[in-house]
Amino acid sequence: MDRDWALLGKALQAARKAAGVSQDELASELDASRSAVQQIEAGKEFKKPTATIKAFARRVGWTDSSVEAVLAGGTPTLQTAVDSAAPAAEPPSPFPGLPLRIVHELTDDGALLDTAVVPLGGDARMVVVIKGSATASPEQIRRNLEAWRAAEQHLIEAIELEQGDGEDPSPAVHEA
């Protein structure tokens, strides 16, 4: 039976982050090493779910059956959803708040090439994830990264032009 350890790792990592717990804090709570938490979140394959994986899942509010459900390609069930009389409206996303098309792009098999956080002014920022084909050759990856670097430079220049470096970008005539 195929098990999706990478999906489990991403889902547990997202749940940990949503809970506001660092890897160090979680490791301490589970009496495990930070390396063990990192391996789980990285999707390391195990023969079967370990006690640490099960404790991790319980710590982030999953039911005991959630680990197997996610390994089989499903979604976790939260303890609160089981405890309440009303069923949950929809299963929790490993990336809460993100549109499904973004979740799909983040979880597909494409290679992660780069990421960037671009300040937009004030407290706004843009998060960019650059992905390529999982079967891309080293030359294709190099070309893709070069294309991203050029696009990133144009993006930054456009933002700076829009912001006008603190000045009014319109060519207004000021009379003395």
Backbone bond lengths (Angstrom), bond angles and torsions (degrees), N, CA, C in turn:
res aa  C-N    CA-C-N  psi(-1)  N-CA   C-N-CA  omega(-1)  CA-C   N-CA-C  phi
1 M - - - 1.449 - - 1.538 108.69 -
2 D 1.321 116.69 126.24 1.456 121.55 178.49 1.518 109.47 -75.28
3 R 1.321 114.68 136.63 1.461 120.58 177.49 1.514 108.16 -123.94
4 D 1.331 116.33 137.77 1.450 121.60 -177.16 1.532 109.60 -96.33
5 W 1.337 115.37 84.27 1.468 120.73 -178.49 1.529 111.01 -67.95
6 A 1.347 117.21 -31.85 1.472 120.19 178.65 1.529 110.19 -65.51
7 L 1.334 117.00 -42.20 1.463 120.38 177.71 1.522 110.41 -62.51
8 L 1.332 116.26 -42.62 1.463 119.85 178.22 1.529 110.30 -60.85
9 G 1.315 116.75 -45.05 1.463 120.47 -179.68 1.514 112.65 -60.80
10 K 1.344 116.64 -44.76 1.471 120.83 179.47 1.526 111.02 -64.54
11 A 1.327 115.80 -41.82 1.465 119.66 -178.53 1.528 110.90 -67.01
12 L 1.336 117.32 -42.25 1.469 119.88 178.40 1.531 110.65 -66.24
13 Q 1.325 116.73 -40.16 1.463 119.60 178.56 1.526 110.68 -62.55
14 A 1.325 117.03 -44.92 1.467 120.61 179.57 1.522 110.68 -62.80
15 A 1.325 117.17 -40.60 1.464 120.97 179.38 1.530 110.99 -66.68
16 R 1.339 116.27 -38.43 1.475 119.79 177.75 1.517 110.35 -63.96
17 K 1.325 116.21 -45.70 1.467 120.05 179.80 1.524 110.85 -63.82
18 A 1.339 116.35 -41.31 1.470 120.15 179.03 1.521 110.95 -62.58
19 A 1.331 116.17 -30.32 1.464 120.90 178.45 1.528 111.75 -80.36
20 G 1.341 116.88 -7.48 1.461 120.86 178.59 1.518 113.54 72.63
21 V 1.319 116.67 32.55 1.464 121.57 -177.69 1.528 108.31 -113.06
22 S 1.323 117.04 132.60 1.463 120.35 177.58 1.525 109.52 -80.36
23 Q 1.322 115.82 164.58 1.459 119.75 177.07 1.527 110.59 -61.41
24 D 1.324 117.40 -39.94 1.466 120.87 179.35 1.526 111.13 -63.53
25 E 1.339 116.58 -44.31 1.468 120.05 179.35 1.522 110.85 -62.54
26 L 1.325 116.11 -44.51 1.462 120.02 -179.44 1.525 110.37 -63.27
27 A 1.321 116.55 -45.56 1.466 120.26 179.84 1.526 110.34 -57.38
28 S 1.320 116.16 -43.59 1.464 120.54 179.24 1.528 110.94 -62.91
29 E 1.338 117.15 -44.60 1.461 121.35 179.70 1.527 111.96 -62.82
30 L 1.324 116.19 -35.49 1.463 120.75 -177.42 1.525 112.65 -88.89
31 D 1.334 116.71 -2.55 1.460 122.03 -175.20 1.530 109.73 56.51
32 A 1.332 114.27 45.95 1.464 121.85 179.46 1.523 108.22 -129.10
33 S 1.301 116.30 173.39 1.467 119.77 177.37 1.523 109.54 -87.55
34 R 1.326 115.35 157.82 1.466 119.26 175.28 1.523 109.84 -62.28
35 S 1.323 115.91 -34.58 1.460 121.02 177.99 1.530 111.14 -59.43
36 A 1.327 117.10 -39.29 1.472 120.73 178.58 1.529 109.99 -63.26
37 V 1.332 117.20 -43.08 1.466 121.29 178.23 1.526 109.45 -63.53
38 Q 1.323 117.41 -42.82 1.462 121.35 -179.97 1.530 110.80 -62.87
39 Q 1.330 117.28 -41.17 1.464 120.59 179.76 1.525 111.04 -64.59
40 I 1.323 116.77 -41.04 1.465 120.30 178.24 1.522 109.64 -62.46
41 E 1.338 116.43 -48.25 1.466 120.18 -178.08 1.523 112.33 -67.15
42 A 1.328 117.02 -26.82 1.463 120.91 178.55 1.526 111.88 -78.61
43 G 1.329 116.81 -7.88 1.458 120.46 177.83 1.516 114.44 85.21
44 K 1.340 116.52 25.33 1.458 119.44 177.31 1.529 109.24 -57.47
45 E 1.337 115.54 137.29 1.457 119.87 -179.62 1.521 111.21 -82.70
46 F 1.297 115.50 136.00 1.451 123.42 175.72 1.526 107.33 -120.35
47 K 1.323 116.80 163.59 1.469 120.09 176.61 1.522 110.04 -67.20
48 K 1.314 116.09 -37.54 1.462 122.22 178.03 1.524 107.56 -155.48
49 P 1.319 117.36 162.70 1.464 119.57 179.41 1.542 110.56 -59.59
50 T 1.312 114.96 128.51 1.463 120.51 -178.58 1.526 110.61 -83.73
51 A 1.326 115.01 169.16 1.464 120.28 176.68 1.528 109.87 -61.29
52 T 1.325 117.66 -35.49 1.467 121.08 179.35 1.527 110.77 -66.68
53 I 1.321 117.10 -41.15 1.472 120.19 178.24 1.524 109.65 -63.26
54 K 1.316 117.12 -44.17 1.464 120.93 -179.50 1.531 110.72 -64.64
55 A 1.346 117.00 -40.32 1.466 120.46 178.53 1.529 110.38 -67.07
56 F 1.330 116.66 -38.65 1.471 122.05 176.25 1.524 108.55 -57.58
57 A 1.331 116.13 -49.38 1.466 120.73 -178.24 1.528 111.18 -60.81
58 R 1.317 116.93 -43.90 1.477 119.65 178.62 1.522 110.31 -63.81
59 R 1.344 117.45 -38.52 1.469 121.28 -178.48 1.520 111.68 -62.59
60 V 1.332 117.34 -33.19 1.470 120.15 -179.81 1.523 111.67 -92.61
61 G 1.342 116.54 9.58 1.454 120.69 171.52 1.513 116.52 92.85
62 W 1.336 117.65 12.89 1.456 120.61 179.95 1.527 110.85 -83.70
63 T 1.318 116.29 153.96 1.462 121.01 172.77 1.529 108.73 -74.26
64 D 1.327 116.39 165.63 1.470 120.95 -179.32 1.523 112.65 -62.76
65 S 1.311 118.73 -28.78 1.471 121.50 -178.52 1.533 113.08 -84.66
66 S 1.314 117.19 -6.06 1.468 120.24 -174.76 1.522 113.69 -66.42
67 V 1.324 117.37 -36.82 1.467 119.57 -178.58 1.527 109.99 -59.65
68 E 1.328 116.83 -48.59 1.467 120.25 179.42 1.524 111.01 -64.51
69 A 1.335 117.02 -37.60 1.462 120.70 179.89 1.525 110.73 -62.25
70 V 1.328 117.42 -44.59 1.461 121.06 -179.85 1.524 110.50 -68.92
71 L 1.326 117.83 -40.76 1.462 120.81 177.67 1.534 111.44 -59.15
72 A 1.320 116.41 -30.06 1.460 121.50 179.06 1.531 112.13 -86.07
73 G 1.340 117.29 3.74 1.461 121.13 177.96 1.514 114.14 98.13
74 G 1.332 116.91 3.95 1.463 121.17 -179.64 1.516 112.06 -90.62
75 T 1.303 115.14 -159.78 1.459 121.15 -179.81 1.521 109.56 -121.81
76 P 1.330 116.61 155.26 1.464 119.63 179.35 1.524 111.41 -74.36
77 T 1.309 114.81 156.84 1.458 121.39 173.86 1.526 106.58 -110.55
78 L 1.309 115.83 130.90 1.459 120.05 -179.71 1.520 110.03 -82.41
79 Q 1.315 115.82 147.13 1.468 121.22 177.93 1.521 110.80 -55.50
80 T 1.320 117.77 -41.51 1.465 120.58 -178.09 1.515 111.45 -64.28
81 A 1.346 116.99 -33.78 1.458 119.72 179.13 1.526 110.30 -68.33
82 V 1.326 116.91 -35.51 1.457 120.93 179.37 1.520 109.82 -74.33
83 D 1.336 116.89 -38.71 1.459 121.59 -176.51 1.522 112.16 -70.48
84 S 1.326 117.98 -27.63 1.458 119.71 -176.88 1.523 110.26 -83.94
85 A 1.315 116.23 155.95 1.465 121.04 -179.79 1.523 111.00 -72.16
86 A 1.329 117.38 -34.99 1.463 121.34 -178.41 1.524 109.72 -85.93
87 P 1.324 117.95 136.80 1.461 119.79 177.85 1.525 110.54 -69.56
88 A 1.318 115.77 154.54 1.462 120.95 178.41 1.529 108.99 -65.02
89 A 1.328 116.87 142.98 1.460 121.79 -178.31 1.524 110.62 -61.52
90 E 1.309 117.00 -45.48 1.454 120.90 176.79 1.518 108.14 -153.56
91 P 1.331 117.96 154.88 1.457 119.73 -177.17 1.520 111.23 -64.36
92 P 1.321 117.44 148.97 1.458 120.05 -179.75 1.519 111.60 -67.07
93 S 1.297 115.42 142.55 1.454 121.74 178.72 1.520 109.06 -86.26
94 P 1.341 117.92 146.05 1.465 118.71 173.89 1.531 111.55 -68.10
95 F 1.342 116.47 -12.01 1.460 122.36 177.60 1.523 108.17 -130.25
96 P 1.335 117.91 74.41 1.470 119.89 -175.71 1.521 112.07 -57.78
97 G 1.330 115.02 138.09 1.454 121.01 175.84 1.520 115.06 89.28
98 L 1.338 117.57 -9.47 1.460 119.23 -179.96 1.523 110.07 -94.40
99 P 1.339 117.02 143.97 1.463 119.78 176.40 1.528 110.74 -62.13
100 L 1.336 116.63 151.43 1.465 121.38 -176.64 1.524 112.97 -58.44
101 R 1.339 117.55 -36.40 1.467 117.97 -179.02 1.528 111.23 -66.31
102 I 1.328 117.48 -31.90 1.463 120.90 176.83 1.528 109.55 -72.37
103 V 1.339 116.88 -43.40 1.466 120.73 177.33 1.525 109.55 -57.61
104 H 1.333 116.60 -43.64 1.466 120.30 178.81 1.525 110.88 -59.67
105 E 1.306 117.46 -46.38 1.461 120.58 -179.12 1.527 111.66 -64.66
106 L 1.332 116.92 -36.33 1.457 119.83 -179.99 1.520 112.10 -71.70
107 T 1.331 117.47 -28.90 1.456 120.21 -175.28 1.521 113.75 -103.14
108 D 1.335 119.32 -2.16 1.465 118.77 179.24 1.524 109.68 -71.49
109 D 1.322 116.06 176.94 1.454 120.68 -173.70 1.523 114.27 -83.57
110 G 1.310 118.38 4.93 1.453 120.75 -179.46 1.522 111.92 -64.49
111 A 1.313 114.73 155.75 1.456 120.95 -179.92 1.528 110.16 -80.36
112 L 1.317 116.55 133.02 1.458 121.52 175.16 1.520 107.69 -76.90
113 L 1.326 117.26 117.61 1.455 121.65 -177.45 1.514 112.46 -95.10
114 D 1.337 116.92 -40.21 1.464 119.71 -177.08 1.523 108.47 -168.94
115 T 1.297 115.31 164.20 1.456 122.02 172.29 1.522 107.47 -138.07
116 A 1.314 115.47 157.40 1.462 119.88 178.40 1.518 108.92 -151.30
117 V 1.313 115.09 147.58 1.454 121.77 171.34 1.523 104.84 -118.40
118 V 1.328 115.39 116.79 1.465 121.07 -175.12 1.523 108.68 -108.75
119 P 1.337 117.72 117.46 1.462 119.58 177.91 1.529 110.49 -67.27
120 L 1.330 115.59 135.67 1.462 120.81 -179.29 1.522 112.10 -107.77
121 G 1.295 117.44 -0.12 1.454 121.22 -177.63 1.512 110.28 108.20
122 G 1.305 116.07 146.67 1.456 119.75 -175.93 1.515 108.75 62.27
123 D 1.335 116.46 -134.81 1.460 118.81 178.18 1.525 111.78 -102.42
124 A 1.329 117.78 10.28 1.468 121.52 -179.72 1.525 110.28 -85.37
125 R 1.320 114.91 145.14 1.454 119.97 176.71 1.527 109.24 -150.69
126 M 1.310 115.63 156.62 1.455 122.94 179.61 1.523 107.59 -111.02
127 V 1.334 116.44 133.24 1.448 121.41 176.24 1.520 107.30 -105.81
128 V 1.326 115.61 126.19 1.451 121.37 -177.29 1.523 108.42 -119.90
129 V 1.333 116.16 131.23 1.457 122.12 176.17 1.524 106.52 -119.35
130 I 1.330 116.01 124.50 1.448 120.76 -177.99 1.525 107.60 -108.02
131 K 1.344 115.12 119.87 1.454 120.32 -179.45 1.517 109.48 -121.72
132 G 1.291 115.37 151.79 1.453 121.38 177.00 1.515 109.97 -128.26
133 S 1.295 115.78 -177.69 1.457 121.55 179.91 1.523 109.78 -68.91
134 A 1.327 115.97 141.36 1.459 120.79 178.07 1.527 110.94 -66.17
135 T 1.325 117.40 -20.45 1.469 120.89 -177.59 1.526 112.66 -105.94
136 A 1.326 116.94 14.34 1.467 120.41 -177.76 1.525 110.83 -65.57
137 S 1.323 114.48 144.15 1.469 119.97 175.58 1.530 108.83 -77.93
138 P 1.329 117.09 162.59 1.476 119.02 176.37 1.530 112.53 -55.20
139 E 1.332 117.28 -35.55 1.467 120.71 178.94 1.526 110.83 -67.73
140 Q 1.336 117.06 -41.53 1.470 120.10 177.18 1.526 110.60 -63.59
141 I 1.307 116.99 -41.31 1.473 120.75 178.55 1.521 109.75 -62.06
142 R 1.340 117.20 -43.72 1.467 121.18 178.84 1.527 110.50 -60.03
143 R 1.346 117.24 -44.70 1.474 120.97 179.55 1.533 110.93 -64.87
144 N 1.327 116.17 -40.44 1.464 119.87 178.30 1.523 111.21 -62.71
145 L 1.313 116.73 -42.37 1.468 119.81 179.24 1.527 111.39 -66.97
146 E 1.339 117.27 -37.71 1.461 120.15 176.60 1.535 110.23 -63.73
147 A 1.322 116.42 -41.32 1.473 120.10 178.33 1.524 110.10 -63.53
148 W 1.329 117.98 -40.37 1.463 120.43 178.37 1.520 110.62 -65.22
149 R 1.327 117.90 -43.23 1.477 119.99 -179.88 1.526 110.92 -59.67
150 A 1.325 117.19 -41.22 1.470 120.47 178.03 1.526 110.36 -66.28
151 A 1.324 116.84 -44.32 1.470 120.29 179.27 1.520 110.62 -64.53
152 E 1.332 116.48 -39.83 1.464 120.14 179.52 1.533 110.40 -61.72
153 Q 1.323 116.49 -42.37 1.467 120.09 179.08 1.524 110.89 -62.66
154 H 1.326 117.67 -43.49 1.476 121.51 177.65 1.527 110.71 -62.98
155 L 1.313 116.41 -40.09 1.462 121.35 179.24 1.531 110.65 -62.37
156 I 1.310 116.53 -47.21 1.464 120.61 179.88 1.525 110.61 -63.40
157 E 1.342 116.57 -42.56 1.465 119.89 178.44 1.526 111.15 -62.42
158 A 1.330 117.74 -40.97 1.467 121.10 179.29 1.525 111.02 -64.53
159 I 1.312 116.70 -39.82 1.474 120.61 178.69 1.516 109.96 -65.98
160 E 1.325 116.63 -44.45 1.464 120.11 179.38 1.528 110.92 -63.19
161 L 1.325 117.22 -39.89 1.460 121.18 178.32 1.522 110.47 -63.84
162 E 1.337 116.55 -43.50 1.465 121.87 179.10 1.529 110.61 -62.95
163 Q 1.326 116.11 -41.08 1.459 119.98 -179.47 1.520 110.82 -75.42
164 G 1.316 117.01 -24.62 1.457 121.42 177.60 1.512 113.22 64.07
165 D 1.326 116.29 23.54 1.462 120.67 179.86 1.514 112.04 48.23
166 G 1.325 116.45 40.03 1.457 120.73 176.70 1.511 113.95 87.48
167 E 1.331 117.88 -5.14 1.464 121.30 -179.98 1.515 109.63 -104.54
168 D 1.310 116.93 161.03 1.448 122.22 176.41 1.524 107.89 -68.58
169 P 1.368 118.25 117.51 1.457 119.55 -176.76 1.525 113.73 -73.58
170 S 1.328 118.36 -12.91 1.470 119.27 -179.49 1.519 109.86 -77.19
171 P 1.331 116.02 144.52 1.483 119.10 -178.07 1.534 111.40 -80.06
172 A 1.299 116.45 58.91 1.470 120.81 -179.30 1.530 109.61 -72.33
173 V 1.302 115.79 146.20 1.452 121.54 176.63 1.506 108.04 -95.98
174 H 1.309 115.64 124.41 1.463 120.27 179.95 1.528 108.24 -102.41
175 E 1.323 116.33 122.58 1.459 120.16 179.58 1.524 109.09 -90.46
176 A 1.314 114.71 142.26 1.451 119.71 179.73 1.495 111.47 -91.69
